[in-house]
């Protein structure tokens, strides 16, 4: 009988310990959710916002600037240190391949150390004008106020001819509709 009582007490203590650990995990998840909400859900500037001014040079040596974003343009930001970027990059490449206007309507910025971005640049360069930027202070990333990776947007000129974000999140699983 004393053995049975000890076993019941032990199981009870294990249940209490499990409950305490579960509450700790829930508290930690709430803290992480609050941290994510503090990002305001924005990975970059939002729909309807004007793109900031920038000038940059692609990895092919072509100059790019905000003034070239007149027609609908797909813009993507990727970083080699981001696991989600590695997952989304093939989808972005396929989506960009089917963009009306082809490579001229796709701009990609690869952010990070040049040696680590080589593979991403090689994947993106056939379908996009690619700009390689440092992790801090990149002209294109600054113009779009990129705060998270990957960020994929669509940009087009508004009625006054200024480039604005028309879609702050692009569903890469849906192919773009052909130009009319």
Secondary structure, DSSP 8 states (H G I E B T S, - for coil): -HHHHHHHHHHHHHHHHHHHHHHHHHHHHHHHHHHHHHTTT-SSS-TT-B----EEE-TTS-EEEGGG--S-EEEEEEETT-HHHHHHHHHHHHHHHTSTTGGGGEEEEEES-HHHHHHHHHHHHTTSEEEEE-SSS-HHHHHTT--SSSEEEEEEE-TTS-EEEEESS--TTS------
